[in-house]
Amino acid sequence: MKANQPYEYRVKAVNAGGESKPSPSTGVIKAKPLKEAPKFDLSSLFGAKDIKVKVGEPLKIAVGCQGSPTPTVTWINNGKPIGDGPKVIQ
């Protein structure tokens, strides 16, 4: 199997009672690469000069990340990881 190439799949089962008929086709599916570098979706930040938040209000920044295997994401501030929960960062 090669990455990004189209494939179609059908399944057959075999047991002591015999062999099944093939399943319907999956239709064309592109194979994903086994390893793919992480990619970030920063589109939610484009065009924003400043992000303003009222004191005490939560700030959520949606940053999509994909890759294969699924990447582990760590937010860092001044070289230290930022955990979950309320934080004040200056």
Backbone torsions as a table, in degrees:
resi	resn	phi	psi	omega
1	MET	NA	139.2	-179.7
2	LYS	-118.1	141.9	179.6
3	ALA	-61.1	144.3	176.6
4	ASN	65.2	10.7	176.6
5	GLN	-96.6	145.6	180.0
6	PRO	-78.6	138.4	177.3
7	TYR	-137.4	156.5	173.7
8	GLU	-123.5	142.4	-177.0
9	TYR	-124.8	145.1	171.5
10	ARG	-137.9	152.2	-175.7
11	VAL	-122.9	140.0	171.6
12	LYS	-127.0	145.0	177.4
13	ALA	-116.4	147.0	178.4
14	VAL	-131.9	132.4	172.4
15	ASN	-144.6	-169.5	-177.1
16	ALA	-61.4	-23.3	179.6
17	GLY	-83.6	-7.5	178.7
18	GLY	129.1	-158.4	-175.7
19	GLU	-115.9	137.6	178.6
20	SER	-80.5	167.2	169.9
21	LYS	-75.0	154.3	177.9
22	PRO	-64.7	145.9	176.1
23	SER	-70.3	165.2	171.7
24	PRO	-61.6	156.1	179.4
25	SER	-66.2	148.7	175.4
26	THR	-73.7	-16.0	-167.8
27	GLY	86.2	177.1	-176.1
28	VAL	-76.0	129.1	177.4
29	ILE	-129.5	132.9	175.6
30	LYS	-83.1	132.9	178.7
31	ALA	-72.0	135.5	177.5
32	LYS	-86.8	148.5	176.4
33	PRO	-65.6	149.5	177.3
34	LEU	-65.5	-38.1	178.3
35	LYS	-128.8	130.5	-179.4
36	GLU	-141.5	126.9	-178.5
37	ALA	-60.4	147.3	178.5
38	PRO	-60.4	142.9	176.0
39	LYS	-128.7	139.9	-179.5
40	PHE	-109.2	143.7	174.0
41	ASP	-106.3	103.9	-178.3
42	LEU	-103.8	16.7	-175.3
43	SER	-59.1	-27.1	179.9
44	SER	-70.0	-15.7	-178.7
45	LEU	-100.4	-15.1	-176.6
46	PHE	-63.9	135.5	178.3
47	GLY	88.5	-11.1	-179.6
48	ALA	-87.2	117.7	176.8
49	LYS	-81.7	-47.2	-179.9
50	ASP	-131.7	149.5	173.0
51	ILE	-113.0	118.8	-177.6
52	LYS	-110.8	135.7	-179.3
53	VAL	-138.1	139.7	175.4
54	LYS	-74.3	145.7	179.3
55	VAL	-55.8	131.5	178.6
56	GLY	87.8	-11.9	178.6
57	GLU	-87.6	144.8	178.9
58	PRO	-72.8	149.7	174.7
59	LEU	-119.2	124.2	176.9
60	LYS	-120.7	129.1	177.7
61	ILE	-119.0	114.6	-179.1
62	ALA	-84.8	116.8	177.8
63	VAL	-129.2	107.5	178.8
64	GLY	-75.5	144.8	179.2
65	CYS	-142.1	131.8	177.8
66	GLN	-139.5	159.5	179.5
67	GLY	171.0	175.7	-179.9
68	SER	-138.5	121.3	-2.8
69	PRO	-66.1	165.9	-176.7
70	THR	-54.9	125.8	-178.0
71	PRO	-68.3	153.4	169.9
72	THR	-97.7	127.7	-176.4
73	VAL	-106.4	132.8	176.6
74	THR	-130.1	125.8	175.4
75	TRP	-87.3	135.5	-176.1
76	ILE	-129.1	139.6	174.3
77	ASN	-132.3	124.6	-177.6
78	ASN	51.9	39.9	176.0
79	GLY	79.8	1.1	-179.5
80	LYS	-116.0	137.1	178.7
81	PRO	-62.9	143.6	176.1
82	ILE	-101.2	120.7	179.8
83	GLY	-86.4	-176.5	176.3
84	ASP	-75.5	157.9	176.1
85	GLY	104.7	179.0	-176.7
86	PRO	-66.4	134.8	-178.9
87	LYS	-139.8	151.3	170.0
88	VAL	-121.7	119.7	-177.8
89	ILE	-120.8	130.4	178.8
90	GLN	-123.0	NA	NA
